[in-house]
Amino acid sequence: MSDRRRRRPVPLGDVVSQYLERSGLERRVDQAHVIPEWEDAVGPKIAEVTAPLSVSADGTLMVAVATHSWMTELSLMEPELLRALNSGREEGRRIGRIRWVLRR
């Protein structure tokens, strides 16, 4: 009997975690968690006029904004928003900046 047949089954979640760690994608996945967490981090008022789109490899979060005036206001709030988004995140898994784009 080959060694492959004698091994016990491994939970799929463990296999995926190991793959993400080995491939270097684990950090990117951790960064991308800000997208579903967006409303909790920024609050319902800001979430109503924004939509997180993606996170780039350098940790830049792209966010669509409803109007120019909101874009200006949110740009001024960026340090505060980054603190909220990065709360509890390890170094290297944080969002470094937010890039605001007008929603079309």
Sequence and secondary structure as in RCSB ss.txt:
>XXXX:A:sequence
MSDRRRRRPVPLGDVVSQYLERSGLERRVDQAHVIPEWEDAVGPKIAEVTAPLSVSADGTLMVAVATHSWMTELS
LMEPELLRALNSGREEGRRIGRIRWVLRR
>XXXX:A:secstr
  HHHHS    HHHHHHHHHHHHT HHHHHHHTHHHHHHHHH HHHHHTEEEEEE TTSEEEEEES HHHHHHHH
HHHHHHHHHHHTT  TTSS  EEEEEE  
